[in-house]
């Protein structure tokens, strides 16, 4: 069996047990055989020993503990709060395999034509981050026609709205900046290591951010927004931010509270729903949205 087929089976096992805790062996194998057949993999006659090997592999490779409950006679996931990165991987892996990109996307699947650029840098950057290796590259900012040379201590990579970014600290400085992978060229992984600053917690730094801006110049604020019920349906299925808390949800209005930094990319996202958006708090955000709408009206007046 190829490595990719083995990975597919492991991901199917995780997905099914999450949705159907205490599923028994017969139901699980029946599900696996059916789903693998859909993918052109005819892996019939799955044994209990094979499933146990898969479960052990899932524990090792994904950090997900699958247990068997004798009382309920079925498999379950000990901690069903699987990390968001695994959820995302499951989604993208399912999409990739459904489209069957090896033979081309069929005409009835209308996928977006654009692809994220700079993803060829991901593997070397992850290697550098894991091994605390300094890197160098040339970087071309938007709006500039001349690239600049950078030497960086890399700490993380981050995905945001289809683009990938590098988060790192300039050699010899205490800054922590973000760089778009699509604007990086001539990437070199240097032999020189750097002592990692254990006080830097990238996840915590972006906890109250929307997108890639995380500067401390933006205060963390409580934001209360109102939308119509139609927009509310979208925002329930895909929240604006992980801090989203629903205050009102009825046929007339959908009101949420967020706690984050009000950055430019957050304002841009709000403007995409301006047809039903009403800013309740803070007043400064309401005034900013009003100013943007007023300028747009002036530019587009007949």
Buried (B, 14 or more C-beta within 10 A) or exposed (E): EEEEBBBBBBBBBBBBBBEBBBBBBEBBBEBBBEBBEEBEBEBEEBEEEBBEEBBEBBBEEBEBEBEBEEEEEBBBBEEEEBEEEBEEBBEEBBEEBEBEEEEEEEEEEEEEEEEBBBBEBBEBBEEBBEEBBBBBBBBBEEEEEEBEEBBBBBBBBBBBEEBBBBBBBEBEEEEBBBBBBBBBEEBEBBEEEBEEEEEBEBEEBBBBBBBBBBEEEBEEBEBBBBBBEEBBEEBEEEBBBEBBEEEEBEEEBBBBBBBBBBBEBBBEBBEEBEEBBBBBEBEEBBEBBEEBEEEEEEEEEE
